[in-house]
Each structure stands twice: as structure tokens, then as C-alpha cells.
């Protein structure tokens, strides 16, 4: 693994996190705080110590996230066994774009089952408790993981590399979308419109209200992008619809 490539990857991941989370925090927690306070999912705000903890653990997470692609992609001894391809013409453009919904479903599935597993009593304190210290999360909580959880979270990249053909642009686009949606999930405000959760499409989409409930109550609502697994496995909280409607009527 070349240190130069590791730090380049680290800089990109850190840049995405601090720019997107920073803009969300500046907009909702500073500039529009008074104007939007009544629409906040949980009316209270995190303390300064919470923001510091979230950022601190996020920096540790970023250092781990930077290591994984550097080791598996930039290490020739390992990358030759993966499905990573450098010439974009090696596969059709049809496949290039079709890979994104496949990646979304794979990541959503990976996250749901990994997340439920980490909520088992024997594993929760060791892996997941740090993230759940944010009972009222802010955008900075998006990457606030214990290092052990960060390693597990980063495992999806390894799954991608060893299952389906992956180009660098797949990772750049997909993980940009991932951090944007992750920050939305921890935002503290609901951005989808009123009654979205009842629409034909919206009932299958994970929302900020849905994930905020998970942080507040620790049980149910384990999904990331979609609600397929929560609905199929009966783990969507029964009060989700009522909470969404309450938040959007404020």
C-alpha cells in the first residue's frame, strides 16, 4: 500500500464528510436554527460535547475508511484477485449504470443485517454503543462509529470488489450518494414532503424521521436507504407513520 494513495483517499473521504456535514450543520443548526426549530424531529438540540464526540469518532472512522480502498485496490498483490477494472470500456455503459441500483440493494441488505446483528446484547456495547450515544443525532453523527464498527461498515466495499465488476467511478459516485443520504438520515429534520411515507414509492424509502426514531428508541428501523427489509422482517416501528405525520404537521 502506497502512503501517497492512502492520504489521497483519506483527503477525499474527509473532504466529503466535512463539506457536506458542515454545510448541513451550518444551514440547519446555525443560519436557519430559529426559523426551523419548530420543525425539528426532536425539539431539543444536542450539546456541544455531543458534536465534539461525533466529529472525533468520525475522524477515526475516516482513517479506517481510507485504509480499505488503499489496501484492496491500490495493493497489486490483492487487487488482482478482485473484480476492480480500470478501463471503463472493459464493460458496457449499460452495465456501468445498471451497477448502481445493484449496489444500492446490496448495501442496504448488508447494512440491515449487519446493523441488526450489532444490536444483539453481546455485540452492542462492543461495536455499536458509540454511535447510539447520539440519541438526538446531528449531521456530524453520520460517521461517528467505534473503530470496530467502522471496520464492519467498510466491509461493503470489500463485498463489492469480490462480487461484481467495479470501476473507480462506481465508488466515487456511489459513496458520494451514500454520505449525502447518511447525513440526511442524521440531520434532525425531515426533507421529504408531507404524506410522502404513504405514497407508492415513499412507503419503501427510508426517511430521516425513520432513522431518528432508531437513534431515540434503539429498537426497530434498521434500514439504510430503503424500508424493504424492515417491512419484510417486521422491524419497522409501529409508530413510524404517526411520528412522520406529527413531524410534517409542525
Protein Blocks (a to p, Z undefined) as FASTA:
>chain_A
ZZklmmmmmmmmmmmmmmmmmmmmmmmmmmmmmmmmmmpfblbacdfklmmmmmmmmmmm
mmmmmmmmmmmmmmmklmmmmcbdfblklpcfklmmmmmmmmmmmmmmmmmmmmmmmmpm
klmmmmmmmmmmmmbccfklmmmccfklmmmmmmmmmmmmmmbccdfklmmmmmmmmmmm
mmmmmnopafbdehklmmmklmmpccfklmmmmmmnopgjibfkbmmlmmmnopacfklm
mmmmmmmmZZ
